[in-house]
Structures are given as C-alpha cells and as structure tokens.
C-alpha cells in the first residue's frame, strides 16, 4: 500500500538548495530523496542550473504549489489582463513523496516522487543565451536506472533475470488529468505486463507552454470571469510536471524486494494495463 506520508512530519514544507555540481553520495539516503526534484530540474532542461526544491509534506499543499519563477514571457497574443507574477524568484521546483513498504520488514520505501518544474522554453524566454533544451520525464528515469544498475552488488546483478524496460512518458494536457487518482491511488510509475516479466518504468508528465496561445485566445482574454482560474495564471505556464519512481523504488522492484502492479492479476491498474 502506498501512502503520502512525508519525510517531514514537523513542518508542512522544507526548502532544499541543490547544485548541478553537487556530489550525489548515497542515492537511497533521506538527504538524496529530498533533493530529487531539484536535481531533476537540471535534467529536464539539459542545463547545469542550480535549483531549489520545496518539499511538501501534504498532497494538498503540493497541488497548490508552483515552480518558481513565473512571469509573462510572450505577447502573441498579448494579455488583456494583469495576472500576478514573480519574475525575480530563484529557480526552484516543488516536490511530494509517496511512501509504501518493502515486502519484508517494516522500513518505509519512497515510491512515487511528484515534481513541478520549469521547462526549457520558459527559461530560454527569460534568458535567450541559456540554450536550455526540453527533455521528457523519461530522461530523469533513465538517469535513475543508470544509477540503480551501477549500485547493484555483483550478487544482485547475477540474480537479475531481466533488465527494467524504460517506457516513454504518458503525457496529459490538464492538471486534473495529471493528478487523477491521487492521493489515494497514485499513478503506477512501475508495473509488470505479466507475472515473471520485467519491471516497466513509465513516468507521467504534464507540459504547459510558456505562453499558451490557444488558452489565452479562447478562454482567458475573452472571459474575465475565468482569469482568476489557474490555467489563466502564469504560475501554471512554462512548466513540466513529472510523476517519477524513486531510485530506491526501482531498485527494490527489480530485486524483488517490493511488489508492483502486474497486468492480468488482481493488482492490475487500467492506467497501464490494456485488456
């Protein structure tokens, strides 16, 4: 069972500063877990930018959070209203971690890591010399898989019958689609297509343009009553959101120390299992 208990119980939010040059250390430590989305910010923009990471202990708090900075960066079409902006905030992601358990023992297992980050389109609009390149959430999970495979002991590697399979992201267009099922039933970022089959890794993504022309033209500009809604606010533009498996969850799943949904069984999840 997966819960949304956070590594922080005394505070609703903790802010972690991460550096692209920072040593990774133990990828399974608590200090590593609370840096994940800040480090993912660099991966999804192919940049070496340092970024903060605001870690939320509650799902509702995370849902209301925003990656920083945010501002209007386009004029096609120009906005006919003046929404709140925070253009001078430091680059930072936001994060929430769901926890499950190992098959044996009482130790908690970080499973689904949810990240809100700025995308390269927005960062380049702010700084044309940056040269950031948008990458899918899959680029983050690929990094995790490489780290996990490198960390396996020689005994674990010999016992591993099948390497994990890295799938393309499932990408949605609305926030309500990205959060569907949460917090009670998080998106199955790890699963198996059959009993005894390899572990599949499939991140869930939401990408919003830095200046969403269609939304502005069809909804926000002509309808003053909609302008206070989140999709008309720059704080929700120029972002990439990812639901990711933690490196520890990947390792536990491929070594048989954690269970994942399996198609064709009672644990099958229709979001990844097709009839």
N, C-alpha and C positions, 0 to 999 in steps of 0.2 A: 504494500500500500504506500502511496506517495502522499506526503503532507506538505504544507507550505510553511513549516517551522523554519525560522531563520537561524543563522549562526549568532545573531544578535538578539538577546532576549530583553536587555535592559533599555534599549533605545529603538525608536522607530526607524532611524536612518543612521548610517555611518558613512563617512566620506573617506575614500582611499585614493591617494595620488599614485598613479602608475607611470612608469617611464618605459619607452620602447627599448632603452638600453639596459633596463633592469634585469638582473640575473633571475632566472626562473626558479632556481632552487628545487625543493620538493614539490612536484606538480600536484600532489594529493594533500598538502597541508591546508589548514584553515586559511592561512595567510595567502595561499595561492588561489583558493576558491573565491575569496572576496576581491581579487584583482581581475577576475576573468573578463568581465565586460569592458573594463578599461583597456585591457590588452587587446581584446577583440576589435575595439575601435580602430586601432592601427592596422589590423589585418584587413578589415572590410573596406579600408580606403587606401591600401597599399602605400602606407606612409609611415614615417618614423616619428609622428607627432606624439608628444606626451599627453596623457589624458587623465582626468579624474574619473572616479567611479563612485556613485552614490548607491549604497547597498540598502535596500528597503526590507524591513522585517515583515511587512504585511503585503499581501497581494493588492489590496485596495490602494495602499499608499503608492505602490509601484505603478499601478494603472494610471494614477493621477500625475505621475512624474513625467518630466520631459528631459531629453538630452539637451545640453547647452553647447554653444549659444544658439539663439534663434532670432531671425530678423527677415524682413522682406528683401529679397535679392533679385527680383525680376520686375519688369514693367510691361510685360506683354501677356495679358493686358494689365494696365495699371490698376491698383486697388482703388475702389471708391469709398473706402473707409480706413480708419487708422487703428489697427489692432495693436495689442501690447507687443513689445519687442525687448529682447535682452542681448543686443549685439556684442557687448563687451564682456560677457561672461567667459570664463575659462572653458575650454573644450572638456566636456565630461559626459560619460554615459551613465545610465541608471541600471540597476540590477536587482533581481529577486531570485532566490534559490529555493527549489522544492527538494524535500528530503524523503527518502524511502529507507529501506533496510537491506542489509545483506541476508542471504538465505540462511546463514548460520551466524549466531552471535547477536549481540544487542547493539553493535555500533551503527550509528546512522550513516547513510550513504547519500551524498548530494547527487541528485538525479538530473532534473531539468533546470537549466540556467536560462532565465529570460533577460534579454538585453535590449535596451533602447539606445541607439547610437546615431550620430550624424552621418550622412552619406557624403561621398566624394563630390557629387555635384554641388552640394551646398558649400562645402569647404573651398572648392575651386572658385565658386562665385564670389566668395569673400576674399579670396587670395588667388588670383589667376596664375601666379608664379608657383603655386604649390605643386601642381602636377599630380594630385591625388587621382587614383583610379578605383572606381567602384568594383567591389568583389562580393560574391554571394556569401551567405552564411556558411555555405559548404566549404569555403576557404578556411574558416575557423575550425570546423570539424576535421578538415584534412590535417591541420596543424596538430590538433589533439590526437588524432590517430597516430601520426608520426611520433609524437612524444610518448604515447602509451606503448607502442610497439618497441620503442627504444628502451623503455623502462622494464620490460618483462625479463624475468630471470630466465636462464637457459632452460630450466625445467618447465617453466610456464610456456616458453616458446615451443619446446618439443611436444607438449601436450595439446597445443593449439592446432586443431584439425583443419580449421578454415579461417582465413583472414576475414576481418569485417569488410562489408561492402558499403562504400560511400555513395549514397544516392544524391541526386540533385534536390535542391530545396523545393518544398511546396510553397509557392508564393501567392499571397492573397492581396486584395486591394483595399480592404477596410479593416479598421481596428477591431470591430466587433467579430470579424472572422478570425483574426489572429488570436483573440482572447477566448474564442468559443471553447467551452468545456472547462475552462479554468475558473476557480482554483481546484474544484473537486476532481476533475479528470483532465490533467494536463495532456497536451499533445504527445503522442508516443514517438519521441525522438529516436528511440531504439526499438527494434522489433525483429521477429523472425518470420519468414514466409512459410516455414514448415518446421515441424519438430525435428531437431537434429541439424537444422540448416544453419548457415552463418548469420551473424548479427548484422542487420541493416541499420545504417545511420542516416536519418533524414531530418534535417532541420526545417523549421517552419519560419517563413520570412514575410515581412510586410515592408514595402518600399514606397515612399511618397516623394514625388518630385520636389525640388527646391522651390519651384513656383508652379503649382498645379493649375495650369491654364484652364482646363475644362471645368474644374471645380469652381474656380473664380468666376469664369464667364457665365456658367449655367446656374450656379447656386448662390455664391457669396455676394457678388456685386449687385445682381438684380433683386435680392431678397434681404432687406435689412434685418428682418426677424431671424435670419439664420446666422448672422455674422458672429454671434457670441458662441456658436457651437464650435467644437474642437476642430472640425475639418476646415473651418474658415480661419483658423488661427495659425500664424507662422510657427508657433511652438510645436506643431504637429507636421510641419513641412520639412523637406530636406533630411529625411531620416531613413534609417534601415533598422528594423526590429528583427531580432532572432530569438527563437527558442532553440536551445542547444543542449546536448548531453554533456555533463561534466566529464573531464578526463577520467576521474575515478569511476564514474558510472560505466564508461566504455570498458575500462579495464576489468571491472567486476563482471560485466556481462560476457565478455569474450573468454574469461577464465572460469565461467560457470559459478561465480560467487554471488550473482544477482540474477533474478528472473526478469524477462522482458515479455511483452505481449507476443503471442505466437498465433499466426493465422491458422484457421482450421481447428482451433481449440477454444475452450471456454474463455480464454484470456484475449481472444482476437479483438482488435479495435478496427471498426469500419473506416476509420480515417486513413488507415494504411493497408488494410486487408480488403481485397476485392473478392466478391462472390464468383 
